[in-house]
Amino acid sequence: MFDTQINLDPPTLPVPVSILNDMVRLANIVAELYDMDDCEVSITICDDNTIHDLNRQYRHIDAPTDVLSFAFAESDIIAPDGLPVILGQIVISYDHAAVQATSYNHSLQRELLFLETHGLLHLLGYDHFYDDERIIMEQTQLDILRRFGL
């Protein structure tokens, strides 16, 4: 079973429950595509101040960003028998998502799901430092969103 934990930080962020449910459904689609049984992912939707602090602390970039991924499965930590493998944590800036949704002329739902997909693919080892990696990652993101129905 794939488990998705979603947190709002602060809890007053105006993310509709329908979008949170869509995010769980999207994570399950990715889990099925990549045969990820007995795995867990944590997603935090936060404000720009929080993601700015995280970006500064972990990437040494003194600016907010739209999404950060912290892959735990890449470490040498192995889950004890019977416990799920924790893939990692995805942190998404609600503020950035709202601005980008407007600027790309699509819904907040699509932007949050796009950023979630991007973060999940990073946890699975995808990257976009080089053009060939970027092309593969972008195509994979679009394929997943199509499977979801976007």
ZAGUTOR-720766 format. One record per residue: x, y, z of N, C-alpha, C, O, CB in turn; residue in three letters. Coordinates in steps of 0.2 Angstrom, whole numbers, plus 5000, padded with zeros to 4 digits. Glycine has a CB too. Layout:
[[X Y Z] [X Y Z] [X Y Z] [X Y Z] [X Y Z] 'ALA']
...
# end
This chain:
[[5004 4994 5000] [5000 5000 5000] [5004 5006 5000] [5009 5006 5003] [4995 5000 5006] 'MET']
[[5002 5011 4996] [5006 5018 4996] [5002 5023 5000] [4996 5023 5000] [5007 5020 4989] 'PHE']
[[5006 5026 5005] [5003 5031 5009] [5005 5038 5008] [5011 5039 5007] [5004 5029 5017] 'ASP']
[[5001 5042 5007] [5002 5049 5006] [5000 5054 5012] [4994 5054 5013] [4999 5052 4999] 'THR']
[[5004 5057 5015] [5003 5062 5021] [5003 5069 5018] [5008 5071 5015] [5007 5060 5027] 'GLN']
[[4998 5073 5019] [4998 5080 5016] [4997 5084 5022] [4992 5083 5026] [4993 5081 5011] 'ILE']
[[5001 5089 5023] [5001 5094 5029] [5000 5101 5026] [5003 5102 5021] [5007 5093 5034] 'ASN']
[[4997 5105 5029] [4997 5112 5027] [5000 5116 5033] [4999 5115 5039] [4989 5115 5027] 'LEU']
[[5005 5120 5031] [5009 5124 5036] [5010 5131 5033] [5014 5133 5029] [5016 5121 5037] 'ASP']
[[5006 5136 5036] [5001 5135 5041] [4995 5132 5039] [4993 5131 5033] [4999 5142 5044] 'PRO']
[[4991 5129 5044] [4985 5125 5043] [4979 5130 5040] [4974 5127 5038] [4983 5122 5049] 'PRO']
[[4980 5136 5040] [4975 5141 5037] [4975 5142 5030] [4971 5146 5027] [4975 5147 5041] 'THR']
[[4980 5139 5026] [4981 5140 5019] [4974 5137 5016] [4972 5132 5018] [4987 5136 5016] 'LEU']
[[4972 5141 5011] [4965 5140 5008] [4965 5135 5003] [4963 5136 4997] [4962 5146 5006] 'PRO']
[[4968 5129 5004] [4968 5124 4999] [4962 5120 5000] [4961 5117 5005] [4975 5119 5000] 'VAL']
[[4958 5119 4994] [4952 5116 4995] [4953 5108 4996] [4958 5105 4993] [4948 5116 4988] 'PRO']
[[4949 5105 5000] [4949 5098 5001] [4949 5094 4995] [4952 5089 4994] [4943 5096 5006] 'VAL']
[[4945 5096 4990] [4945 5092 4983] [4952 5092 4980] [4954 5087 4977] [4940 5096 4978] 'SER']
[[4956 5097 4981] [4963 5097 4978] [4967 5092 4982] [4971 5089 4980] [4966 5104 4978] 'ILE']
[[4966 5093 4989] [4970 5088 4993] [4969 5081 4991] [4973 5077 4991] [4969 5089 5001] 'LEU']
[[4962 5079 4990] [4960 5073 4988] [4963 5071 4981] [4966 5065 4980] [4953 5072 4988] 'ASN']
[[4963 5076 4977] [4967 5075 4970] [4974 5073 4971] [4977 5069 4967] [4965 5081 4966] 'ASP']
[[4977 5076 4976] [4984 5075 4977] [4986 5068 4979] [4991 5065 4977] [4987 5080 4982] 'MET']
[[4981 5065 4983] [4982 5059 4985] [4981 5054 4980] [4985 5049 4979] [4977 5057 4991] 'VAL']
[[4976 5055 4976] [4974 5051 4970] [4980 5051 4965] [4982 5046 4962] [4968 5053 4966] 'ARG']
[[4983 5057 4964] [4989 5057 4959] [4995 5053 4962] [4998 5050 4958] [4991 5065 4958] 'LEU']
[[4996 5054 4968] [5002 5050 4971] [5000 5043 4970] [5005 5039 4969] [5002 5052 4979] 'ALA']
[[4994 5040 4971] [4993 5033 4970] [4994 5031 4963] [4996 5026 4961] [4985 5032 4972] 'ASN']
[[4992 5036 4958] [4994 5034 4951] [5001 5033 4950] [5003 5028 4946] [4991 5040 4946] 'ILE']
[[5005 5038 4952] [5012 5037 4952] [5015 5031 4955] [5019 5027 4953] [5016 5043 4955] 'VAL']
[[5012 5029 4961] [5014 5023 4965] [5013 5017 4961] [5017 5012 4960] [5011 5023 4972] 'ALA']
[[5007 5017 4957] [5005 5011 4953] [5010 5010 4947] [5012 5005 4945] [4998 5012 4951] 'GLU']
[[5011 5016 4944] [5015 5016 4938] [5022 5013 4940] [5025 5010 4936] [5016 5023 4935] 'LEU']
[[5025 5015 4946] [5032 5013 4948] [5032 5007 4952] [5037 5006 4955] [5035 5019 4951] 'TYR']
[[5026 5004 4953] [5026 4998 4957] [5029 4999 4964] [5033 4996 4967] [5030 4992 4954] 'ASP']
[[5026 5004 4967] [5029 5006 4974] [5024 5004 4980] [5020 5008 4982] [5030 5014 4974] 'MET']
[[5024 4998 4981] [5020 4995 4987] [5024 4997 4993] [5030 4997 4993] [5019 4988 4986] 'ASP']
[[5021 4997 4999] [5024 4998 5005] [5028 5004 5005] [5034 5004 5008] [5027 4992 5007] 'ASP']
[[5026 5010 5002] [5030 5016 5002] [5026 5022 5005] [5020 5021 5006] [5033 5018 4995] 'CYS']
[[5029 5027 5007] [5026 5032 5010] [5029 5039 5008] [5035 5039 5007] [5026 5032 5018] 'GLU']
[[5025 5044 5007] [5028 5051 5005] [5024 5056 5009] [5018 5055 5011] [5027 5052 4997] 'VAL']
[[5028 5061 5011] [5025 5066 5015] [5025 5073 5010] [5030 5074 5007] [5029 5068 5022] 'SER']
[[5019 5076 5010] [5019 5082 5006] [5017 5088 5011] [5012 5087 5014] [5014 5081 5000] 'ILE']
[[5020 5093 5011] [5019 5099 5015] [5017 5105 5010] [5022 5106 5006] [5024 5101 5020] 'THR']
[[5012 5108 5011] [5010 5114 5007] [5011 5120 5012] [5008 5120 5017] [5003 5114 5004] 'ILE']
[[5015 5124 5010] [5017 5130 5015] [5017 5136 5011] [5015 5137 5005] [5024 5129 5017] 'CYS']
[[5019 5142 5015] [5019 5148 5012] [5026 5150 5009] [5031 5146 5010] [5017 5154 5017] 'ASP']
[[5027 5155 5006] [5033 5157 5003] [5039 5158 5009] [5045 5157 5007] [5033 5164 4999] 'ASP']
[[5037 5161 5014] [5042 5162 5020] [5045 5155 5022] [5051 5155 5023] [5039 5165 5026] 'ASN']
[[5041 5150 5023] [5043 5144 5025] [5048 5140 5020] [5053 5138 5021] [5037 5139 5026] 'THR']
[[5046 5140 5013] [5050 5137 5008] [5056 5141 5007] [5061 5138 5005] [5046 5137 5002] 'ILE']
[[5056 5148 5008] [5062 5152 5007] [5067 5150 5013] [5073 5149 5011] [5060 5160 5008] 'HIS']
[[5065 5149 5019] [5069 5147 5024] [5072 5140 5022] [5078 5139 5023] [5065 5146 5031] 'ASP']
[[5068 5135 5020] [5071 5129 5018] [5076 5129 5012] [5081 5125 5012] [5065 5124 5016] 'LEU']
[[5074 5133 5007] [5078 5134 5002] [5085 5137 5004] [5090 5134 5001] [5075 5138 4996] 'ASN']
[[5085 5141 5008] [5091 5144 5011] [5095 5139 5015] [5101 5138 5014] [5090 5150 5015] 'ARG']
[[5092 5135 5019] [5095 5131 5023] [5098 5125 5020] [5104 5123 5021] [5090 5128 5029] 'GLN']
[[5094 5122 5015] [5096 5116 5012] [5100 5116 5005] [5103 5112 5003] [5091 5111 5011] 'TYR']
[[5098 5122 5001] [5101 5123 4995] [5105 5129 4994] [5108 5130 4989] [5095 5123 4990] 'ARG']
[[5106 5133 5000] [5110 5139 5000] [5108 5144 4995] [5112 5147 4992] [5117 5137 4999] 'HIS']
[[5101 5144 4994] [5098 5149 4989] [5093 5153 4993] [5088 5151 4996] [5094 5145 4983] 'ILE']
[[5095 5160 4993] [5091 5164 4998] [5085 5167 4994] [5085 5173 4993] [5096 5170 5000] 'ASP']
[[5081 5163 4992] [5075 5165 4989] [5069 5160 4989] [5071 5154 4990] [5076 5167 4981] 'ALA']
[[5063 5161 4989] [5058 5156 4989] [5058 5152 4982] [5061 5155 4977] [5051 5159 4990] 'PRO']
[[5055 5147 4982] [5055 5143 4976] [5048 5139 4976] [5044 5140 4981] [5060 5137 4975] 'THR']
[[5046 5136 4971] [5039 5133 4970] [5039 5126 4973] [5034 5124 4977] [5037 5132 4963] 'ASP']
[[5044 5122 4973] [5044 5115 4976] [5051 5113 4978] [5056 5114 4974] [5041 5110 4971] 'VAL']
[[5051 5109 4983] [5058 5106 4985] [5056 5099 4987] [5051 5097 4989] [5060 5109 4992] 'LEU']
[[5061 5094 4985] [5060 5087 4987] [5066 5085 4991] [5072 5087 4989] [5060 5083 4980] 'SER']
[[5065 5081 4996] [5070 5078 5000] [5069 5071 5000] [5065 5068 5003] [5069 5081 5008] 'PHE']
[[5074 5068 4996] [5073 5060 4995] [5076 5057 5001] [5082 5057 5002] [5076 5058 4989] 'ALA']
[[5072 5053 5005] [5075 5049 5010] [5077 5042 5008] [5082 5039 5010] [5070 5048 5016] 'PHE']
[[5074 5039 5002] [5076 5033 5000] [5083 5032 4997] [5085 5027 4996] [5070 5030 4995] 'ALA']
[[5086 5038 4995] [5092 5038 4993] [5098 5036 4998] [5103 5035 4997] [5094 5044 4989] 'GLU']
[[5096 5037 5004] [5100 5036 5010] [5101 5029 5011] [5098 5025 5008] [5098 5040 5016] 'SER']
[[5106 5027 5016] [5107 5020 5017] [5102 5017 5023] [5103 5012 5025] [5114 5019 5020] 'ASP']
[[5097 5021 5024] [5092 5019 5029] [5088 5014 5026] [5085 5016 5021] [5088 5025 5033] 'ILE']
[[5087 5008 5029] [5082 5003 5027] [5077 5002 5032] [5078 5002 5038] [5086 4996 5026] 'ILE']
[[5071 5002 5029] [5065 5001 5033] [5065 4994 5036] [5066 4989 5033] [5058 5003 5030] 'ALA']
[[5063 4994 5043] [5063 4987 5046] [5057 4983 5043] [5052 4986 5040] [5061 4988 5054] 'PRO']
[[5057 4977 5043] [5052 4973 5040] [5045 4975 5043] [5044 4976 5049] [5053 4965 5042] 'ASP']
[[5040 4975 5038] [5034 4977 5040] [5032 4984 5040] [5026 4986 5040] [5032 4974 5046] 'GLY']
[[5037 4988 5039] [5036 4996 5039] [5037 4998 5032] [5041 4996 5029] [5041 4999 5044] 'LEU']
[[5034 5004 5030] [5034 5006 5024] [5041 5010 5023] [5044 5012 5027] [5029 5011 5022] 'PRO']
[[5043 5010 5017] [5049 5014 5015] [5047 5021 5014] [5042 5022 5010] [5053 5011 5008] 'VAL']
[[5050 5025 5017] [5048 5032 5017] [5053 5035 5011] [5059 5036 5012] [5050 5036 5024] 'ILE']
[[5049 5037 5006] [5053 5040 5000] [5056 5046 5001] [5061 5048 4999] [5048 5040 4994] 'LEU']
[[5052 5051 5005] [5054 5057 5006] [5049 5062 5007] [5043 5060 5008] [5059 5060 5000] 'GLY']
[[5051 5068 5007] [5046 5074 5008] [5046 5079 5002] [5051 5080 5000] [5048 5077 5015] 'GLN']
[[5040 5081 5000] [5039 5086 4995] [5037 5092 4999] [5032 5092 5003] [5035 5084 4989] 'ILE']
[[5039 5098 4998] [5037 5104 5000] [5035 5109 4995] [5039 5110 4990] [5042 5108 5005] 'VAL']
[[5029 5111 4994] [5026 5115 4989] [5024 5122 4992] [5021 5122 4997] [5020 5112 4985] 'ILE']
[[5026 5127 4989] [5024 5134 4991] [5017 5135 4988] [5016 5136 4982] [5029 5139 4988] 'SER']
[[5012 5136 4992] [5005 5138 4990] [5006 5145 4986] [5003 5146 4981] [5001 5138 4996] 'TYR']
[[5010 5150 4989] [5010 5156 4986] [5013 5156 4979] [5010 5159 4975] [5015 5161 4991] 'ASP']
[[5018 5152 4978] [5021 5152 4971] [5016 5148 4967] [5015 5150 4961] [5028 5148 4972] 'HIS']
[[5013 5143 4969] [5008 5139 4965] [5003 5144 4963] [5000 5143 4957] [5005 5133 4969] 'ALA']
[[5000 5148 4967] [4994 5152 4965] [4997 5157 4960] [4993 5159 4955] [4992 5156 4971] 'ALA']
[[5003 5160 4961] [5005 5165 4956] [5006 5162 4949] [5005 5164 4944] [5012 5168 4958] 'VAL']
[[5010 5156 4949] [5011 5152 4943] [5005 5150 4940] [5004 5150 4933] [5016 5146 4944] 'GLN']
[[5000 5148 4943] [4993 5146 4940] [4990 5152 4936] [4988 5151 4931] [4988 5143 4945] 'ALA']
[[4991 5158 4939] [4988 5164 4936] [4992 5165 4930] [4990 5167 4924] [4988 5170 4940] 'THR']
[[4999 5165 4931] [5003 5167 4925] [5003 5162 4919] [5004 5164 4913] [5011 5168 4928] 'SER']
[[5002 5155 4921] [5002 5150 4915] [4994 5150 4913] [4993 5146 4908] [5004 5144 4918] 'TYR']
[[4990 5153 4916] [4983 5153 4914] [4980 5146 4915] [4976 5144 4910] [4982 5156 4907] 'ASN']
[[4981 5143 4920] [4978 5137 4922] [4976 5137 4929] [4977 5142 4933] [4982 5131 4920] 'HIS']
[[4972 5132 4931] [4970 5131 4938] [4975 5130 4944] [4980 5128 4942] [4964 5126 4939] 'SER']
[[4973 5132 4950] [4977 5131 4955] [4978 5123 4956] [4983 5121 4958] [4974 5134 4962] 'LEU']
[[4973 5119 4955] [4973 5112 4955] [4978 5109 4950] [4983 5105 4953] [4966 5109 4953] 'GLN']
[[4978 5112 4944] [4983 5109 4939] [4990 5111 4942] [4995 5107 4941] [4982 5112 4932] 'ARG']
[[4991 5117 4944] [4998 5119 4946] [5001 5115 4952] [5006 5113 4952] [4998 5126 4948] 'GLU']
[[4996 5114 4957] [4998 5110 4963] [5000 5103 4961] [5004 5100 4964] [4993 5110 4968] 'LEU']
[[4996 5100 4957] [4997 5093 4954] [5003 5093 4950] [5007 5088 4951] [4991 5091 4950] 'LEU']
[[5005 5098 4946] [5011 5098 4942] [5017 5098 4947] [5022 5094 4946] [5011 5104 4937] 'PHE']
[[5017 5102 4952] [5022 5103 4957] [5023 5096 4961] [5028 5094 4962] [5021 5109 4961] 'LEU']
[[5017 5093 4963] [5018 5087 4966] [5021 5082 4962] [5025 5078 4964] [5011 5085 4968] 'GLU']
[[5019 5081 4955] [5022 5076 4951] [5029 5078 4950] [5033 5073 4950] [5018 5077 4944] 'THR']
[[5031 5084 4949] [5038 5086 4949] [5042 5083 4955] [5047 5080 4954] [5039 5093 4948] 'HIS']
[[5039 5085 4961] [5043 5082 4967] [5043 5075 4967] [5048 5072 4969] [5039 5085 4973] 'GLY']
[[5038 5071 4966] [5038 5064 4966] [5043 5061 4961] [5047 5056 4963] [5031 5061 4964] 'LEU']
[[5044 5064 4955] [5049 5061 4951] [5056 5063 4953] [5060 5058 4952] [5048 5065 4944] 'LEU']
[[5057 5068 4957] [5063 5069 4960] [5065 5064 4965] [5070 5061 4966] [5064 5076 4963] 'HIS']
[[5060 5062 4969] [5060 5057 4974] [5062 5050 4971] [5065 5046 4974] [5054 5056 4978] 'LEU']
[[5060 5049 4965] [5061 5043 4961] [5067 5043 4957] [5069 5038 4954] [5055 5042 4956] 'LEU']
[[5071 5048 4958] [5078 5049 4955] [5078 5053 4948] [5084 5053 4945] [5080 5042 4953] 'GLY']
[[5073 5056 4946] [5073 5060 4940] [5076 5066 4942] [5076 5069 4947] [5066 5061 4937] 'TYR']
[[5079 5069 4937] [5082 5076 4937] [5082 5080 4931] [5080 5077 4926] [5090 5075 4940] 'ASP']
[[5084 5086 4931] [5084 5090 4925] [5090 5095 4925] [5089 5101 4922] [5077 5094 4925] 'HIS']
[[5096 5093 4927] [5102 5097 4926] [5104 5097 4919] [5106 5102 4917] [5107 5094 4930] 'PHE']
[[5103 5092 4915] [5105 5092 4908] [5099 5091 4904] [5094 5089 4906] [5110 5086 4907] 'TYR']
[[5100 5094 4897] [5094 5094 4893] [5091 5087 4892] [5085 5087 4892] [5096 5097 4886] 'ASP']
[[5095 5082 4891] [5092 5075 4890] [5088 5073 4896] [5082 5070 4895] [5097 5070 4888] 'ASP']
[[5090 5074 4902] [5086 5073 4908] [5080 5077 4909] [5075 5074 4910] [5091 5074 4914] 'GLU']
[[5081 5083 4907] [5075 5088 4907] [5069 5086 4903] [5063 5086 4905] [5077 5095 4906] 'ARG']
[[5071 5084 4897] [5066 5082 4892] [5062 5076 4894] [5056 5075 4894] [5069 5080 4885] 'ILE']
[[5066 5071 4897] [5063 5065 4899] [5058 5066 4905] [5053 5064 4906] [5068 5059 4901] 'ILE']
[[5061 5070 4910] [5057 5072 4916] [5051 5076 4914] [5045 5074 4916] [5061 5076 4921] 'MET']
[[5051 5081 4909] [5045 5084 4907] [5040 5080 4904] [5034 5081 4905] [5047 5090 4902] 'GLU']
[[5042 5076 4900] [5038 5071 4896] [5034 5066 4901] [5028 5065 4900] [5041 5067 4891] 'GLN']
[[5038 5064 4906] [5035 5060 4911] [5030 5063 4915] [5025 5060 4917] [5041 5057 4915] 'THR']
[[5031 5069 4917] [5027 5074 4921] [5020 5074 4917] [5015 5073 4919] [5030 5081 4922] 'GLN']
[[5021 5076 4910] [5015 5077 4906] [5011 5070 4905] [5005 5070 4906] [5017 5079 4899] 'LEU']
[[5014 5065 4905] [5011 5058 4904] [5007 5057 4911] [5002 5054 4910] [5016 5053 4903] 'ASP']
[[5010 5058 4916] [5007 5057 4923] [5001 5061 4923] [4995 5059 4925] [5011 5058 4929] 'ILE']
[[5001 5067 4922] [4995 5072 4922] [4990 5070 4917] [4984 5071 4919] [4998 5079 4921] 'LEU']
[[4992 5067 4911] [4987 5065 4907] [4983 5059 4910] [4977 5058 4909] [4990 5063 4900] 'ARG']
[[4987 5054 4913] [4984 5048 4916] [4979 5051 4921] [4974 5047 4922] [4989 5044 4919] 'ARG']
[[4980 5056 4925] [4976 5059 4930] [4970 5062 4927] [4964 5062 4930] [4980 5064 4934] 'PHE']
[[4970 5064 4921] [4965 5067 4917] [4966 5075 4916] [4961 5078 4915] [4959 5066 4921] 'GLY']
[[4972 5077 4917] [4973 5084 4916] [4977 5085 4909] [4978 5091 4907] [4977 5088 4921] 'LEU']
# end
